[in-house]
């Protein structure tokens, strides 16, 4: 039985590595896109006449949304691991 378990782990390891790399790449991409969107949103608000402080305060909603999305994903991964 232990031999079959070891072979199952070895056979599935390329898929697990691929999935892990995909999750890391998705996380990095999400961070980059949120930052670019936040900066573009701030610039647009400043161009429309809003103060820089208020534009930064409003753009924090993007960071809050990213944090809640990543928190839900991490919670789902933890639950799936148990």
PLY file of the C-alpha trace (Angstrom):
ply
format ascii 1.0
element vertex 82
property float x
property float y
property float z
element edge 81
property int vertex1
property int vertex2
end_header
0.00 0.00 0.00
2.83 2.44 0.78
4.40 1.74 -2.62
1.19 2.67 -4.41
0.97 5.85 -2.35
4.53 6.81 -3.28
3.92 6.15 -6.97
0.72 8.21 -6.84
2.61 11.14 -5.31
5.42 10.84 -7.86
2.98 10.65 -10.76
1.02 13.67 -9.60
4.02 15.84 -8.70
4.41 17.46 -12.16
0.77 18.54 -12.04
1.13 19.88 -8.51
4.24 21.86 -9.47
2.51 23.21 -12.55
-0.56 24.23 -10.54
1.61 25.86 -7.85
3.55 27.86 -10.43
0.29 28.90 -12.06
-1.09 30.13 -8.73
2.09 32.10 -8.00
2.04 33.65 -11.48
-1.63 34.58 -11.06
-0.89 36.23 -7.72
2.00 38.24 -9.19
-0.10 39.28 -12.19
-2.99 40.30 -9.95
-0.71 42.49 -7.83
0.79 44.17 -10.89
-2.57 44.83 -12.53
-4.14 46.17 -9.34
-1.23 48.59 -8.87
-1.42 49.78 -12.48
-5.20 50.21 -12.24
-4.93 52.07 -8.95
-2.33 54.48 -10.35
-4.38 55.09 -13.52
-7.49 55.72 -11.41
-5.60 58.22 -9.25
-4.22 60.05 -12.29
-7.67 60.25 -13.85
-9.20 61.66 -10.67
-6.40 64.22 -10.34
-6.89 65.26 -13.97
-10.57 65.81 -13.25
-9.66 68.25 -10.45
-9.67 66.09 -7.32
-6.94 66.58 -4.73
-4.15 64.03 -4.68
-4.92 62.99 -1.09
-8.57 62.29 -1.88
-7.65 60.38 -5.04
-5.26 58.17 -3.06
-7.89 57.63 -0.38
-10.43 56.55 -2.98
-7.97 54.30 -4.80
-7.39 52.24 -1.67
-10.61 50.38 -2.55
-8.61 48.51 -5.21
-6.12 47.32 -2.58
-8.97 46.33 -0.26
-10.64 44.36 -3.04
-7.36 42.61 -3.92
-6.83 41.73 -0.27
-10.30 40.23 0.05
-9.90 38.22 -3.17
-6.52 36.82 -2.13
-7.87 36.10 1.35
-10.75 34.08 -0.10
-8.36 32.15 -2.34
-5.99 31.42 0.54
-8.90 30.29 2.71
-10.11 27.99 -0.08
-6.64 26.49 -0.45
-6.38 25.93 3.30
-9.79 24.24 3.40
-8.92 22.03 0.44
-5.67 21.00 2.14
-7.45 19.70 5.22
0 1
1 2
2 3
3 4
4 5
5 6
6 7
7 8
8 9
9 10
10 11
11 12
12 13
13 14
14 15
15 16
16 17
17 18
18 19
19 20
20 21
21 22
22 23
23 24
24 25
25 26
26 27
27 28
28 29
29 30
30 31
31 32
32 33
33 34
34 35
35 36
36 37
37 38
38 39
39 40
40 41
41 42
42 43
43 44
44 45
45 46
46 47
47 48
48 49
49 50
50 51
51 52
52 53
53 54
54 55
55 56
56 57
57 58
58 59
59 60
60 61
61 62
62 63
63 64
64 65
65 66
66 67
67 68
68 69
69 70
70 71
71 72
72 73
73 74
74 75
75 76
76 77
77 78
78 79
79 80
80 81
